[in-house]
Each structure stands twice: as C-alpha cells, then as structure tokens.
Amino acid sequence: MKENRTNPRYKITLNVVIKGIKKDFKAKIVNLSVNGIFLETTQKFPIGSFVEMLIEVKPFNSTIEVLGKIVHRAPKEGVGIEFIDCFGDSKKLLQSLVDFSQDHL
C-alpha cells in the first residue's frame, strides 16, 4: 500500500470517545499527527465514514474535539482517521500536543 502521509506520526497513548448515533465508543490512540490518528479499536467503521471524536489530553487537562474520516482499516488492530475539522481551540491544542510528542520521543 502506498504511504499517503504528509506529516510524521508520533507514538502516544490517549483515550478518545467516538460519538455514535445510539451510543458512544471508547478507543485508544496509538499514534497521531496534525492530520490524523490511528485508533486501536475492534469497532468496524466503514472506510469513508465520518466520526466525531473527543480526545482526552490529560497532560494539558483539555479535550480536543474533531471531525474525522475513516481512511484505513486494519482488521483486529484499528482504524486510521484523517482529521477533517477541528472545533474551537482544538486546532491549536492539537498542534501543541504534536509538538509535545515530538519533543518527548
């Protein structure tokens, strides 16, 4: 498979809540960039579907709210999600989190 990433990803473990129509799902982020994340989850999200997520950033005592699109699925591993939109101050917080991750590798 061709690699389409334009920004490096950094290993990090954070909790995320994926907002669902009937219920919310919890998952773990295993890596992130300013453009997306890979989630460790057993949920079967269709490629191309959109998800609203709340990323719990305990080091900053904050939450990042983003809209993402499922762009990759790895059976029994998780899903790759491209960020489509960030809400409120989430874009700045996301960049700060990536900078923090980069500095602490």
Secondary structure as GFF3:
##gff-version 3
##sequence-region A 1 105
A	DSSP	beta_strand	10	19	.	.	.	ID=ss1
A	DSSP	beta_strand	25	32	.	.	.	ID=ss2
A	DSSP	beta_strand	36	40	.	.	.	ID=ss3
A	DSSP	beta_strand	50	57	.	.	.	ID=ss4
A	DSSP	three_ten_helix	58	60	.	.	.	ID=ss5
A	DSSP	beta_strand	62	74	.	.	.	ID=ss6
A	DSSP	beta_strand	78	86	.	.	.	ID=ss7
A	DSSP	alpha_helix	90	103	.	.	.	ID=ss8
###
